[in-house]
Amino acid sequence: MTDRWIELDGLVNMRDLGGLPTRDGGTVATGRLIRSDNLQDLSDADVTRLVDELGVTDIVDLRTDTELHLEGPGPLRRVEALTHHHHSLIEEQRASESVGDVGRRALPWRDDDPVRDASFWASHYLRYLAKRPESVAAALEVVAGAEGAVVVHCAAGKDRTGTVVAMALDVAGVPHDEIVADYVLTAERLERIIGRLMPRESYGEALAKQKLEDQLPRAESIEAILAAVHEGWGGAAGWLLAHGWSPADVERLRTRLTR
């Protein structure tokens, strides 16, 4: 699957979901859904490639308002042809919070957290669905309705992005083992991802207190969310139906993602 990596100067964790198989013998279409870490450091050449070569028309930013404020607008904000969508998966900043607090919630890590194992991360992913269902549904609506490729990203491109992408792929009919394999692929770039985030005001303080292995994407984490969605709603399509989508909306997303 590593040939799906998109190599750019200003990021390390971008890949196209195109090429993944579906249960009915098809594949996910290339140039429809791209996952990524943050887009703050893109070069002019990166921007040109994304827009002119890869056909990106929409950006879905899953970070909080506070992260956007601290990080500032990235280079893609200057591109008038792009449409930007902000759908945070985490509660917004409380008045008493410091920058460090924001980083701990956004990633999301706290000094008093227990061992950060697979179940720890799974609980966070399930919380996104429980606490911010409107943001998850809205992000998927962008994918369903875009004219070109959609880039879905957060800070690292692992947790918030991984949750939305897993839901999209489940609707598309991608087998769970393939969804899991895509999620854990981020481990190949984890050290470089953390290296990008460490100097940043929003994340550096929290990251300095964590071990690299604590952030490792483990198969059991994403397996847990897929299992929970299937047990509760019969899959991501059923979850969307329970959160205001029509059958036609679900089919539009499925059709958009598949050949």
Summary of the structure (lengths in Angstrom):
residues: 259
radius of gyration: 17.0
end to end distance: 18.1
largest distance: 52.3
contacts: 882
relative contact order: 0.18
helix: 52%
strand: 10%
